[in-house]
Amino acid sequence: MKINLSSSDTSEGTVSPESLTFTPVNWDKAQKVTITGVDDNLDDGDIRYTIVTAKASSADTNYNNFDADDVSVTNKDDDTAGVTVDPTKDLTTTEAGGIAEFTVVLNSQPTADVTIGLSSNDTTEGTVLPISLTFTPANWDTAQKVTVTGVDDKLDDGDIAYTIITAAAISADENYNNLDASDVSVTNTDDDSPPTISDIASQETEQDTSTGAIPFVVGDNESAPEDLKLSGHSSNQTLVPDANIAFGGSGANRTVTVTPAAGQSGSATITVTVSDGYLTASDTFELTVYQVKVDGLIKLSSEQDCRYALENVYQTTPADAQVRQQVMQKGAAAEFIAKIVNQGNSTRSFVVKATESAGTGWRVAYKPSNTTDVTTQILGTGWTTSSLAPGGSQTLTIQMTPGTGVNDGAVKSTTLRVYRSTEDATVRDSLQAVTTASSAPRPALTGVNPNTGNNATTATISTPYGTGISPEATVKLTRCGEEDITSTRIEANKALNIILYTCNITGRAVGPWDVVVTNPDGQTATLPGGFIITNDQTPAPTVTRITPDTGENTGPVNVTITGTNSQVGATAKLTKSGQGDIPGTNLNVTSNQITGTFDLTGQTPGVWDVVVTNPDEQVGRLANGFTITPPVVHDMALTQFSIAPNPVQRGAKVTFKVTVKNAGTVTETNVRFRITSGEQTLMGPVNIGTLTAGQQKSGNVRLTIPRTVRPGEYLLTGEVSTVPGETNITNNSQTVKLVVRG
């Protein structure tokens, strides 16, 4: 007997053998039938099918056409719809157009076409091609390549991550429709770098004066130097409007000129920005604009300093108290003292020019000291004062001598005009000295009797004694800050030429007063402190000694002042013409001794008077009794150390700008400079030589970067040698970073 076997769905399963034969011999032996599942690559789930047993064919009528039972079978599905993306991360593109690739393939055969859209979430960093993939039942298992290309955004924004997005699949196959594959992570590496700009050092200038062209260097890896654009900004628009920042130069070598607004002073941060059209780089520097202000004052040489008038009044044409007059005997010198005061906030000098009125027979001299005559300079291009610190001053003695041949009543004047410099055309202040010639003898006052008076009464002064004093002369008492005390002239005995002068000193200030005698022709004589007004019979204090009598201007000094007649509550001070007083503190006063402290910090070196003032305002003075000395300071400083260009290519030259300054108070010799990198000396030491106190030397040092040097960053140090006795070495060196490129 024979039974044929077959599968109802050979796409799901097959049967073997295809038939079975049973004989009278093996009829009772079971025969094995094998059913094998078939992979159809479809995600179609578990499928049922049947192994069909055909009707038996046999000569045995009992078995012929006998139909055995069919066998039901389920083919378990091993196919799952899915999309494989490889890889999905760690892909890299570049802004230079560098690409990355990944592949996409289906995991199972679809029953219909499957389309997957592709896009970049940031097209400024990367693009994707193709923008979609289509898989068919025929090519579903063939991986398709996707290319991602980096985009250059011209921004120095570093490496940027972005994503290639796989859209949900579109298909008539429900297993694939809306299936969302994995997205792909990509990083676009940046190839942009900003331009470069060299360091610009801090700058100083004066009111109404531009800085001049300040050089600096620009560069860029992607753009030519001439294509780089510059802009400037000031942090203080009142001092420096942005419009007052001007650029010059060309290529890599540029300049910036800053012009302060008219009449302004102060400081501003100036920002210079270089742009290649996409990226920028900036450098800032501090600009200090110093106030330039000068005050000219004048008095007679016989007057106290308080007689300088019209302080803080500035005249292009002198008037009022800026004009001082004297009458002087022919052949004698009328003396005036002009004082030039620096009221600005920077140390500087000024220029004084003089213009004299017409008239012959006069001799006019201008002397800043007893041994120096600057007449030629002051009548020509101008006399330049010493360098004056803020608040400092310098005096100039004007001597006007009428010759014997000059007519009585002849007048000579000289007008002094003060300028910032010889190039300055604007008069900053002016003053005038006027002298009238007289043939009468010049008066000289040596004393009065009595020379004291109680302020509860009227004082009577007998004929002042001296020389050249006319019987018709007038007498007055003057004191700084007080109204003059005039006198009434009385002829007590005409035959003996005894003249009395009564002065009403009732209630007037206690202390010394100057006695001024004026002859009828206008000539005067002054006896400084010649008359003392008291309020009782207490004698004035005296000062005979101060111990110690010298001190450095670096701090306080404890002193002992010896003398007589000091009263409890007395004050002590150091005074110097043209300088502020130095008051004594922590004073302990007895009748013949005062102990206390003077703070000499920053005070002007030189000799100072020691002055003791009792509560009744009587004064004792030790002229030139104390000397202030400057400290000895050894201090060398490297004030500038910059490098350009930076970055630099191997084999190219770099220039170091170097400024070395003697910041101490004494001259230094054998000053040396060198440049090092780590333990290696690149240049020097070079002998700079001798620098006086405050002197500085500037220059350029050029080095060639060896071609064998590896690209990278290097720290270079400029160093000026220390000198014997130097304690401050923090300013002896500066370090800059140099970038070397291949």
C-alpha positions in Angstrom: 0.0 0.0 0.0 1.3 3.5 -0.9 0.3 6.9 0.7 1.5 10.2 -0.9 2.3 13.1 1.5 2.3 16.9 0.6 2.3 20.3 2.3 -0.7 22.6 1.9 1.7 25.6 2.0 5.2 24.9 0.8 6.1 28.6 1.6 5.6 27.7 5.3 6.7 24.1 5.5 7.8 21.0 3.5 7.3 17.3 4.1 9.7 14.4 3.6 9.4 11.7 2.3 6.8 12.6 -0.2 5.2 9.1 0.1 5.1 6.0 2.4 4.9 2.4 1.3 3.8 -0.4 3.6 4.2 -4.1 2.6 2.8 -7.3 4.1 6.2 -7.6 5.7 6.6 -4.1 7.3 3.0 -3.2 7.6 3.4 -3.0 11.4 6.5 -0.8 11.4 6.0 2.9 12.0 7.6 5.1 9.4 8.8 8.6 10.3 7.7 11.7 8.4 9.8 14.9 8.7 8.2 18.4 8.4 10.6 21.3 7.9 9.6 25.0 8.3 10.4 27.4 5.6 11.7 31.0 6.2 9.8 33.5 4.1 11.6 36.7 5.4 8.2 38.2 6.1 7.1 39.4 9.4 3.8 37.5 8.9 3.4 36.0 12.4 2.8 32.2 13.1 1.2 30.5 10.1 -0.9 27.3 10.2 -0.7 24.8 7.3 -1.5 21.1 6.8 0.4 18.0 5.8 -2.0 16.3 3.4 -2.2 12.5 3.4 -3.5 11.3 0.0 -5.8 8.3 -0.4 -4.0 5.0 -0.3 -3.5 3.0 -3.4 -3.3 -0.8 -3.0 -4.3 -4.1 -4.6 -5.8 -4.9 -1.3 -9.4 -3.7 -1.6 -9.5 -3.1 2.2 -6.8 -0.4 1.9 -7.3 0.9 -1.5 -8.7 4.5 -1.4 -8.3 4.5 2.4 -7.8 8.2 3.5 -5.7 8.7 6.6 -6.0 11.8 8.7 -4.2 15.0 7.6 -1.6 16.6 10.0 -2.1 20.2 11.2 1.2 22.2 11.6 2.1 25.8 12.8 5.2 27.5 11.3 6.6 29.7 14.0 7.7 33.1 12.5 11.3 34.2 13.1 11.1 37.5 11.2 10.6 40.9 13.0 10.1 44.2 11.2 12.9 46.7 12.0 15.5 49.1 10.7 19.2 48.8 11.5 21.2 52.0 11.4 25.0 51.6 11.7 26.6 53.5 13.4 24.3 55.7 15.4 27.0 57.7 17.3 30.6 58.9 17.3 30.4 60.3 13.8 32.5 63.3 13.0 32.3 65.9 10.2 34.5 69.1 9.8 33.7 72.7 8.9 36.2 72.2 6.1 33.6 70.0 4.4 34.7 66.7 5.9 32.1 63.9 5.6 30.8 61.0 7.7 28.8 57.9 6.5 26.4 55.5 8.0 24.2 52.7 6.5 20.5 51.8 6.8 19.0 48.3 6.1 15.7 46.6 7.0 15.6 43.7 9.3 12.9 41.8 7.4 11.3 41.7 4.0 8.4 44.1 3.7 5.3 43.3 1.8 5.4 46.8 0.2 7.9 49.6 -0.3 9.2 51.3 2.8 10.3 55.0 2.7 12.4 56.6 5.4 13.0 60.4 5.4 16.4 61.9 6.6 17.1 65.4 7.8 19.7 67.4 9.9 18.5 69.1 13.0 21.1 71.9 12.4 21.8 72.6 8.8 24.3 75.3 9.9 26.6 72.5 11.1 25.8 69.6 8.8 23.7 68.3 5.8 22.5 64.9 4.8 22.2 63.1 1.5 20.0 61.5 0.3 17.1 63.1 2.0 15.1 59.8 1.9 15.7 56.0 1.5 13.3 53.6 -0.2 13.4 49.8 0.5 11.4 47.4 -1.7 10.6 43.7 -1.2 13.4 43.0 -3.6 16.2 45.2 -2.1 15.1 45.3 1.6 18.3 43.5 2.8 20.8 45.6 0.9 22.3 48.3 3.1 21.9 51.8 1.7 24.7 54.4 2.4 23.9 57.9 3.8 26.5 60.7 3.6 26.7 63.6 6.2 28.7 66.7 5.2 30.0 69.4 7.7 29.1 73.0 7.1 31.5 76.0 7.7 29.6 78.6 9.8 32.6 81.1 10.1 32.1 81.2 13.9 34.7 80.3 16.4 32.1 78.3 18.3 34.1 75.1 19.0 33.0 71.6 18.1 29.2 71.4 17.8 27.0 68.3 18.2 24.0 67.8 15.9 21.6 65.0 14.9 20.6 63.3 11.7 16.9 62.5 12.2 15.4 59.4 10.7 11.7 60.1 10.1 9.0 57.4 10.8 8.7 55.0 7.9 6.0 55.2 5.4 4.7 51.9 3.9 1.6 49.9 3.0 3.2 47.1 5.1 1.6 47.7 8.5 4.6 46.2 10.2 6.8 48.9 8.8 4.4 51.8 8.5 5.3 54.5 11.2 8.3 52.4 12.4 10.9 54.9 13.7 14.5 54.0 13.3 17.4 55.3 15.5 18.7 58.8 14.9 22.4 59.4 14.3 24.6 61.6 16.6 27.3 63.7 14.8 29.9 66.2 15.9 31.0 69.0 13.5 34.6 70.0 14.4 35.4 73.7 14.2 38.0 75.0 11.8 37.6 78.7 12.6 40.0 80.9 14.6 39.6 84.5 15.4 42.1 87.1 14.2 45.0 88.2 16.4 46.0 91.6 17.8 49.2 92.4 19.7 49.2 93.9 23.2 49.0 97.7 23.4 50.6 99.1 26.5 49.0 101.7 28.8 49.3 105.2 27.5 49.5 108.7 29.0 48.9 112.1 27.5 47.9 115.6 28.6 44.8 117.6 28.2 44.1 118.6 24.6 46.9 116.4 23.4 46.5 113.3 21.3 48.5 110.2 22.0 50.2 110.1 18.6 50.2 107.0 16.5 50.4 103.9 18.7 51.7 100.9 16.7 50.3 97.4 17.0 50.1 94.2 14.8 47.1 92.3 13.5 46.8 88.9 11.8 44.5 86.1 10.8 44.8 82.5 9.7 42.0 82.7 7.1 42.2 86.3 5.9 44.8 88.6 4.5 45.9 91.3 7.0 44.7 94.1 4.7 41.2 92.7 4.7 40.9 93.0 8.5 38.7 95.8 9.9 39.3 97.8 13.0 37.0 99.5 15.5 37.5 101.3 18.8 35.5 102.0 21.9 36.1 104.1 25.0 34.7 103.3 28.4 34.6 107.1 29.1 32.7 108.9 26.3 33.1 112.2 28.0 36.8 111.9 28.0 37.3 110.1 24.7 34.3 109.8 22.4 34.5 106.8 20.1 34.8 109.2 17.1 38.1 110.4 18.6 39.7 106.9 18.1 41.4 106.9 14.7 43.3 104.1 12.9 46.2 104.1 10.5 48.8 101.9 9.0 48.2 99.0 6.5 48.5 95.3 6.3 49.6 93.7 9.5 51.1 96.9 10.9 48.5 99.2 12.2 48.3 102.3 14.4 45.7 103.8 16.7 45.6 107.5 17.7 43.4 108.6 20.6 42.5 112.3 21.0 40.9 113.4 24.3 37.9 115.8 24.2 38.8 119.4 24.6 39.5 120.4 28.2 38.9 116.9 29.6 41.1 114.9 31.9 40.8 111.5 33.6 41.2 107.9 32.5 39.4 105.6 30.1 39.7 102.0 29.0 40.2 101.9 25.2 39.2 98.7 23.4 40.6 98.0 19.9 38.7 95.3 18.0 39.9 93.5 14.8 37.4 91.6 12.7 37.7 89.3 9.7 34.0 89.7 8.9 33.0 86.8 11.1 35.2 86.5 14.1 36.7 89.3 16.3 39.6 89.7 18.7 40.2 92.7 21.0 42.9 94.3 23.1 42.3 96.9 25.8 44.7 99.5 27.2 44.4 102.2 29.8 44.6 105.8 28.8 45.4 108.4 31.4 44.8 112.0 30.4 46.5 114.3 32.9 45.0 117.7 33.8 47.3 120.5 32.9 46.7 123.6 35.0 49.2 126.3 36.0 48.8 129.3 38.3 51.1 132.3 38.1 51.4 134.5 41.3 53.4 137.6 42.1 54.4 139.6 45.2 57.1 142.0 46.3 60.2 140.3 47.5 59.9 142.1 50.9 56.4 140.6 51.4 55.4 137.4 53.1 54.1 134.5 51.0 50.6 135.2 52.0 50.8 138.3 49.8 50.6 136.2 46.7 47.2 137.1 45.4 44.5 135.9 43.0 45.3 132.3 43.5 43.2 130.1 41.1 42.5 133.1 38.9 43.8 132.7 35.4 44.3 135.8 33.1 45.6 136.1 29.6 46.1 139.8 30.4 47.3 140.6 33.9 45.0 142.8 36.1 44.2 143.6 39.7 46.6 141.8 42.1 48.3 140.1 39.2 50.0 143.4 38.7 52.4 144.5 41.4 54.2 147.9 41.5 57.2 149.4 43.2 59.0 152.8 43.2 62.7 152.3 43.3 65.8 154.5 43.6 67.8 154.8 40.5 70.7 152.4 40.6 68.9 150.0 43.0 67.0 146.9 42.1 63.3 146.6 42.7 62.6 142.9 43.4 59.5 140.9 42.7 58.9 137.2 43.2 56.8 135.3 40.7 55.6 131.8 41.6 54.6 129.2 39.1 52.3 126.6 40.7 51.5 123.2 39.0 47.8 122.8 39.8 47.4 119.8 37.5 47.7 116.1 38.4 50.9 115.1 36.6 54.5 116.0 37.1 55.6 118.4 34.4 57.3 121.7 33.6 56.0 124.9 32.2 57.4 127.6 29.9 57.5 131.3 30.9 58.0 134.1 28.4 58.5 137.8 29.3 57.7 140.9 27.3 59.1 144.2 28.5 57.8 147.7 27.8 59.8 150.2 25.8 62.4 152.3 27.6 66.2 152.4 27.7 68.5 152.7 30.6 66.9 149.9 32.6 68.4 146.5 33.5 65.9 143.7 34.0 67.1 140.3 35.2 65.2 137.1 35.8 66.7 134.6 38.3 65.2 131.3 39.4 68.2 131.2 41.9 70.9 133.5 43.1 73.4 131.9 40.7 71.2 131.3 37.6 70.1 134.0 35.2 67.5 133.1 32.5 67.0 136.5 31.0 68.1 135.5 27.5 65.8 132.5 27.5 62.7 134.2 29.0 62.9 137.0 26.5 63.4 134.5 23.7 61.8 131.1 23.2 61.0 130.9 26.9 62.3 129.7 30.2 61.3 126.2 31.2 60.7 125.6 34.9 61.9 122.6 36.8 59.8 119.4 36.7 57.0 120.2 39.2 55.0 117.6 41.0 51.3 118.2 41.4 51.0 121.1 43.8 54.7 121.9 43.5 56.0 125.3 42.6 59.0 127.3 41.5 59.8 130.9 42.1 61.5 133.4 39.8 63.0 136.6 41.1 62.5 139.6 38.9 65.1 142.4 39.4 64.2 145.8 37.7 67.0 148.4 38.1 66.5 151.9 36.7 69.8 153.4 35.5 71.0 156.7 36.8 70.2 158.3 33.5 66.5 157.3 33.6 64.1 160.2 34.3 62.3 160.5 37.6 58.9 158.9 37.2 59.9 156.8 34.2 58.0 153.5 34.3 59.2 150.1 33.2 57.0 147.0 33.1 57.5 143.3 32.3 54.7 141.0 31.6 55.2 137.3 32.2 53.0 134.8 30.4 52.9 131.1 31.3 52.5 128.3 28.7 52.4 124.6 28.8 55.3 124.3 26.4 57.3 126.2 23.9 54.8 125.1 21.2 51.8 126.1 23.2 50.1 129.2 21.7 47.6 129.7 24.5 48.4 131.8 27.5 47.5 129.8 30.7 48.1 132.7 33.1 49.9 136.0 33.2 51.3 138.5 35.7 53.1 141.9 35.6 55.8 143.7 37.5 55.9 147.5 37.3 58.7 149.8 38.6 58.8 153.6 38.7 62.2 155.3 38.8 63.0 157.8 41.6 66.1 159.9 42.4 65.2 159.9 46.1 67.3 157.6 48.3 66.0 154.1 48.9 64.6 153.7 52.4 65.8 150.8 54.7 64.0 150.0 57.9 66.0 148.4 60.7 63.8 148.9 63.7 61.0 150.7 65.6 60.7 151.7 69.2 58.9 150.4 71.0 58.5 147.1 69.0 55.6 145.7 71.1 52.2 146.9 72.2 49.3 145.6 74.2 46.1 145.2 72.1 44.1 146.8 74.9 45.6 150.2 74.1 46.8 152.5 71.3 50.5 152.0 70.4 52.8 155.0 69.8 55.8 154.4 67.6 58.6 157.0 67.6 60.5 157.8 64.5 61.4 154.5 62.8 65.1 154.1 62.5 67.0 153.1 59.4 68.3 154.9 56.3 66.6 156.9 53.6 63.4 157.3 55.6 61.7 160.6 54.8 60.2 162.7 57.7 57.1 162.7 55.6 56.9 158.9 55.4 53.8 157.0 56.4 53.8 153.9 58.6 51.5 150.9 58.7 51.4 147.5 60.3 50.5 144.5 58.1 49.8 140.9 58.8 48.7 138.0 56.6 45.0 137.5 56.8 44.4 140.8 58.7 43.4 144.3 57.7 46.3 146.7 57.7 46.7 149.0 60.7 47.4 152.5 59.5 49.0 155.2 61.7 48.5 158.9 62.4 51.6 161.0 62.0 52.4 163.5 64.7 55.3 166.0 64.6 56.3 165.8 68.3 59.3 168.1 67.9 59.8 169.7 64.6 63.2 171.2 65.5 64.6 167.8 66.5 62.7 166.0 63.7 61.0 163.7 66.1 57.9 162.1 64.5 55.5 159.9 66.4 53.0 157.5 64.8 50.0 156.3 66.7 48.5 153.0 65.7 45.1 151.8 67.1 45.9 148.2 67.9 42.9 147.7 70.2 41.5 144.3 69.8 43.8 143.4 66.9 45.4 140.0 66.4 48.1 139.0 68.8 51.5 138.2 67.3 54.1 139.6 65.0 53.2 142.3 62.4 55.3 143.7 59.6 56.2 147.4 59.7 56.0 149.1 56.3 57.3 152.6 55.8 56.4 154.4 52.6 58.2 157.6 51.5 56.4 160.3 49.6 57.9 159.2 46.3 56.3 155.7 46.8 59.4 153.8 47.8 58.8 151.4 50.7 60.8 149.5 53.3 59.5 146.6 55.2 60.6 145.2 58.6 59.2 141.7 58.7 57.7 140.9 62.2 59.1 144.2 63.4 56.2 144.9 65.8 54.5 142.4 68.1 51.0 142.9 69.4 50.4 141.2 72.8 47.5 140.9 75.1 49.5 140.9 78.2 53.2 141.2 79.2 54.0 137.5 78.5 57.2 137.4 76.4 57.3 135.6 73.0 58.7 132.1 72.8 62.1 131.4 71.4 63.5 128.4 69.6 67.2 127.7 70.0 67.6 124.0 68.9 65.7 120.9 67.6 67.0 117.4 68.1 67.3 115.5 65.8 67.7 118.2 63.2 67.3 115.9 60.1 64.9 113.2 59.0 64.0 111.2 55.9 60.7 111.8 54.2 59.6 108.2 54.7 57.7 108.5 58.0 57.3 110.2 61.3 60.2 111.5 63.4 60.1 112.2 67.2 61.8 115.5 68.1 62.7 117.7 71.1 62.5 121.5 70.6 64.5 123.6 73.1 63.9 127.3 73.8 62.2 129.6 76.3 58.8 131.0 77.1 56.7 128.2 75.7 53.1 128.1 77.1 50.9 125.1 77.7 48.7 124.8 74.5 51.5 126.0 72.2 51.8 124.5 68.8 54.9 123.5 66.7 55.3 123.2 63.0 57.8 123.0 60.2 57.4 125.6 57.5 59.0 126.1 54.1 58.2 128.7 51.4 55.9 127.2 48.7 55.1 124.1 50.8 52.3 123.2 53.2 53.1 123.3 56.9 54.0 120.1 58.7 52.2 120.3 62.1 53.6 118.7 65.2 51.5 116.0 67.0 51.4 114.5 70.4 53.0 117.6 71.8 54.2 117.8 75.4 54.9 121.4 76.3 57.0 122.9 79.2 58.3 126.4 79.4 61.7 125.5 77.9 61.0 122.3 76.0 58.5 120.8 73.6 58.5 117.1 72.6 56.4 115.7 69.8 56.2 114.1 66.3 56.5 115.4 62.8 55.2 113.2 60.0 57.7 113.7 57.1 56.1 111.2 54.8 56.3 112.4 51.2 57.4 115.9 52.2 59.8 118.0 50.0 63.5 117.6 50.9 65.4 120.7 52.0 65.7 123.0 55.0 62.6 124.0 56.9 61.9 126.6 59.7 60.9 125.4 63.1 58.0 127.5 64.4 56.5 127.6 67.9 53.3 129.6 68.4 51.9 130.3 71.9 48.1 130.5 72.5 48.5 134.3 72.5 49.8 133.9 68.9 53.3 135.1 69.8 55.8 133.2 67.7 59.3 131.8 68.0 61.2 130.7 64.9 64.4 128.8 64.3 65.2 129.6 60.6 66.5 126.6 58.6 66.5 124.6 61.7 65.4 121.2 60.3 66.5 119.4 57.1 64.3 116.8 55.4 66.2 114.3 53.3 65.0 111.8 50.6 65.5 108.1 51.2 68.0 106.1 49.2 66.2 103.6 47.1 67.7 101.1 44.7 65.0 99.8 42.3 65.4 98.7 38.7 62.1 97.9 36.9 61.1 96.3 33.6 58.1 98.5 32.7 57.4 97.1 29.2 58.0 93.7 27.6 55.8 92.8 24.7 56.1 90.7 21.6 54.9 90.9 18.0 53.8 89.2 15.9 52.1 86.7 18.1 51.4 83.9 17.0 54.4 83.5 14.8 55.5 80.9 12.2 58.7 78.9 12.7 61.6 80.5 10.9 60.1 84.0 11.2 61.3 86.9 13.3 59.7 88.4 16.4 60.3 91.8 17.9 60.3 92.4 21.6 59.5 96.0 22.8 61.6 96.6 26.0 61.6 99.5 28.5 63.9 99.5 31.5 63.5 102.2 34.2 65.5 103.3 37.2 62.7 103.6 39.7 65.1 104.4 42.5 66.5 107.6 43.8 70.2 107.1 42.9 72.2 106.5 39.7 72.7 102.8 38.9 75.6 101.4 36.7 76.2 98.2 34.9 72.5 97.5 34.3 71.9 94.3 32.3 69.0 92.7 30.5 68.3 89.2 29.2 65.5 87.0 27.7 65.0 83.5 28.9 62.7 80.5 28.3 62.7 78.1 31.2 66.3 77.5 32.0 67.5 78.5 28.6 68.9 82.0 27.9 67.7 83.2 24.5 69.4 86.6 24.4 71.9 88.5 26.6 72.7 89.5 29.1 73.0 92.9 27.4 74.8 95.7 29.2 72.3 98.7 29.2 74.9 100.9 31.0 74.1 103.7 33.5 70.7 105.0 34.3 70.2 108.1 36.5 67.3 108.2 39.0 64.0 108.2 37.1 65.7 107.6 33.7 64.3 104.9 31.4 65.7 103.4 28.2 63.5 101.8 25.5 64.4 99.6 22.5 63.5 96.7 20.3 65.1 93.2 20.4 64.6 90.9 17.4 64.9 87.1 17.5 64.4 84.5 14.8 62.3 81.5 15.8 64.3 78.4 14.8 62.6 76.2 12.2 63.4 73.2 14.4 61.2 74.5 17.2 58.0 72.4 17.8 54.7 74.3 17.3 53.1 75.2 20.7 53.0 77.7 23.4 56.2 79.0 25.1 56.7 81.3 28.1 59.4 83.9 27.5 60.7 86.1 30.4 62.4 89.4 30.1 64.6 90.3 33.1 66.6 93.3 34.2 69.4 92.6 36.6 69.1 93.5 40.3 71.4 96.1 41.7 73.2 96.1 45.1 70.9 97.1 47.8 67.7 96.5 45.8 64.9 95.0 47.9 61.9 95.2 45.5 62.6 92.6 42.8 58.9 92.0 41.8 59.1 94.5 39.0 62.4 93.2 37.6 60.8 90.8 35.1 57.8 90.2 33.0 56.6 87.0 31.2 54.7 86.8 27.9 53.3 83.7 26.1 54.4 83.2 22.5 52.5 80.9 20.2 54.6 79.1 17.6 52.8 77.6 14.6 54.1 75.2 12.0 
